């Protein structure tokens, strides 16, 4: 057994029950989990339509959100979709940089703000 495997096994033995509790705290309810699945499936289909593979970069996810915004999806719904995609990435231990996604949401929010000054 390698040192890494030994540490992994020891930590799992010590923390197994605690990890289960922490996992239960963060796992979505069934309806939310289904939303996450559907949102990620929709994103994956969109990416495929452009010849892109998933998991894709955060810039690609931001582009998807901008396209949804152009189709009239409200900012709150965009944020929910972004969270669902990020959740799916975390399940696959794939990194998703938050900055492009936050920037896309901020841009859409500023453009949709009711007090926005039009030029």
N, C-alpha and C positions, 0 to 999 in steps of 0.2 A: 504494500500500500504506500502510495506517495505521501509526502508531507501534506500536500494540498488535500488529498482524499481523507487523510486522517483528521485534519482540522475540520473539514466539511462534516464528516461523520460525527465528530465530537460536538460540534455546534448544533447539528440536527438533533442529537440525543438530548442535549441540555435544553434547547429552546423549542422543541417540536410543539408542545402545547401552546406556548406563547405565540409562536408563528401562526398557528391555527386561529387563535383569537384575533391577531392583527389582520390576518387575511379576511376573516369574517367581517371586521369593521369596515373594510374598504371595498368589499365585493358588492357590486350593484344589485339592487332588487331585480327580480325576473323581468319586469317590464322594461327597466332601464337597460338591462343586459341585452334584451332583444333589440332595443333602439340602437345600442352600440354595434351590434352585429349588422343591422340593416344599414346604418350610416357608413360603416366600413365597406360593406358590399357595394353600396352605391359609389363610394369613392374609388374602389378598385375597378369597377366597371367604367367609370369616367376615365381613369388613368389608362385603362386598356384601350379605350376608344381613341386615345392619342398615341398609342404605341408605347406607353410607359409601363414599367414594372413597379410592383409594390413589394416591400415597403419602398416608398419614394421619399425624396428629401422634403424637408419642411417647406421649401419654396414651392414645390409641386402641390403640397397640401394647401398652402396659402393661395395658389392659383385656383385651385378647386373652390375654395371658399369665396374668392372674388367672383368666380363665374356664377356660383349660387347667388351671391348678392346681386349680380347683374340680372339674374332671373327673378329678383324680387323677394328673396328669402330674408326675413328680418334678422337684425343683428343678434338678438337673443338666441334665435334658432341656429344661426351660424356658430355661435360660441358653443352651443350644445353639440353640434356636429363635430366641431374641432375637438372638444373633450372626448367624444366617442371615438374618434380616430386615434387620439393620443392614448386612450385606454387600450385599444386594440394593439397599438405599437408596443405598449408596456407588456402586454401578454406575451408578445413574441420577443421581448427583450431587445427591441429595436429602438435606437435613439431617434427622437424627434425634437429638433431644436425649437424652442418656444418662440423665439424672436420674430421670425417671418410670419408666423400665425398670429401672434399678438399685433404685429404691425398691420396685417391685413384687416383684422377686426377693428383696430383703432381707426384706420382709414375709412372703412365702411361706416363706422359709427359717426365719424365727423361729417361724412358726406350725407348721411341720413338725418342728422340732427335737425330738429324742427326750427332751431334758431340760427341755422346756417345762413351766412350772408352769401347771396348769389352775385356773381360778377356780371 
